[in-house]
Amino acid sequence: MKVYTKTGDEGQTSLLGGTRLYKSDLRIEAYGTIDELNSFMGLLRDQEVNKEHKELLISIQNQLFVVGADLATDPAKTQVKKPPVSRQATEELEAAIDQLDQELPPMTHFVLPGGHQSVSFAHIARTICRRAERNVIALWQKDTVSNEVQVYLNRLSDYIFVLSRWMSLRLHVEEVPWRPESN
């Protein structure tokens, strides 16, 4: 199979099921952002501090492919076979958040992103996840999108935030609180 097909040279691409859309379409933007997020999740997985989270991070990456396939399918093409975005994947994230949160001091302030390169990678992944969620909601406002996709992305950004705090703790990095300047 060739990597290039030349079918996208005119600015269009095909959804699963054959529907052609311009690459600027909100549906393409939504699953393209999921792809970007998946790449950053791989970067997080590769951080030494996250070696004990490797299996979960791989599971998340696999689930992001499921989310991407869901978004890359024309909702009108009901005959297209694809794995479902499951509530179980969201519950897996919730359990991981609860487990990590038990090790963390309570949140008393907003935290400025950064402190260590690995932690910064997590904050970038979190913001990409939030953008993906916004794209999906914008798409949902005009077309059919699985509600579980929205819920999963919302919970995933929460997980990545808690993971960033856990990484700071493990790396002995001080969380820098946001302190608004008073005039």
Secondary structure, 3 states (H helix, E strand, C coil): CCCCCCCCCCCEEECECCCEEECCCHHHHHHHHHHHHHHHHHHHHCCHHHHHHHHHHHHHHHHHHHHHHHHCECCCCCCCCCCCCCHHHHHHHHHHHHHHHHHCCCCCCCECCCCCHHHHHHHHHHHHHHHHHHHHHHHHCCCCCCHHHHHHHHHHHHHHHHHHHHHHHHCCCCCCECCCCCC
